[in-house]
């Protein structure tokens, strides 16, 4: 496979700036935003970047190997694509673009329940290797239908959310009247007119839809009632009974996303969960919460020998991934970084960003003199 890489955009910062110029303000606000004052959003990345690594220079070193095994599958790098809702709002067919790029680069792609491509479409694009993230439905019948579709599609991992027990208070989204399709306010129309390439691309791709949920939406539902329907359909709060019921019904690997305390981790393991993702939903739910790197240290130390401990929220670059793994993460997922790439470069954005991330991460490994991903904790600076 020939790598796609554009030397004009060698960093996430370059991609972000180009994306900002190509996407309407309401869509970019959705991608960028946290909750309340964006405090924890900023804290996530800031505190990852306070981690310090120690290089070994005067030692025999034959090179680095980025390959990482997780749940019995070998991946070409220790990072993947986190679940993101409404991807097609930010850029047309973004879900399909990223799933295809992840599959070509042999890293995992997690499909959100509220993404703009269906379980079946993404399963076909990834040859059944994508993961599916479930927003827990309020009704058992819908839960079982979604689980059965995921199983029938051959997807190996079901990820269930713990970190969205309630809908977040996101001032920018409230002000923008975020909806699918976008609400046609004068302000939003003006923003779309200022981004003609985005508007024409959306026109060609068709209005974004909650593709996985489409069979369950009442016919003729208008924009005004869609949000109410979604609020009534999903109940985000997990409890032991819900996890146990999912464990009974799901034959593959089961992961809980949003674990930040030893008590919740212990409960998940007792219920038969195969791993968990330390996450605060990208800083989009609790502004007063911890950054993800802080609980990761504790949970990796206590549970890393018993289960698979992963992380998302805050990592934006190859060095960020290396720092998270030095703190004990066995795998790292990112969301916004990939979306910046697609919004900046369209159909080639996923490929470019995957190539860039691999190059960044490999350079850090080589600079440290670290041969294996699993050895990164040995390079963590004392007191870091």
Buried (B, 14 or more C-beta within 10 A) or exposed (E): EEEBBBEEBBBBEBBBEBBBEBBBBBBBBBBBBBBBEBBBBBBBBEBBBEBEBEEEEEEEEEEBBBEBEBBEEEBBBBBBBBBBBBBBBBBBBBBBBBBBBBBBBBBBBBBBBBBBBBBBBBBBBBEEBBBBBBBBBEEEEBBBBBBEBBBEBEBBBBBBBBBBBEEBEBBBBEEBBBBBBBBEEEBBBEBBEEBEEBBEBBEEBEEBBBBBBEEBBEEEEEEEEBBEBBEEBBBBEBEEEBBEBBBEBBEBBBBBBBBBEBEBBBBBBEBEBBBBBBBBBBBBBBBEBBBBBBBBBBBBBBBBEEBBBBBBBBBBBBBBBBBBBBBBBBBBBBBBBBBBBBBBBBBBBBBBBBBBBBEBBBBBBBBBBBBEBBBBBEBBEEEB
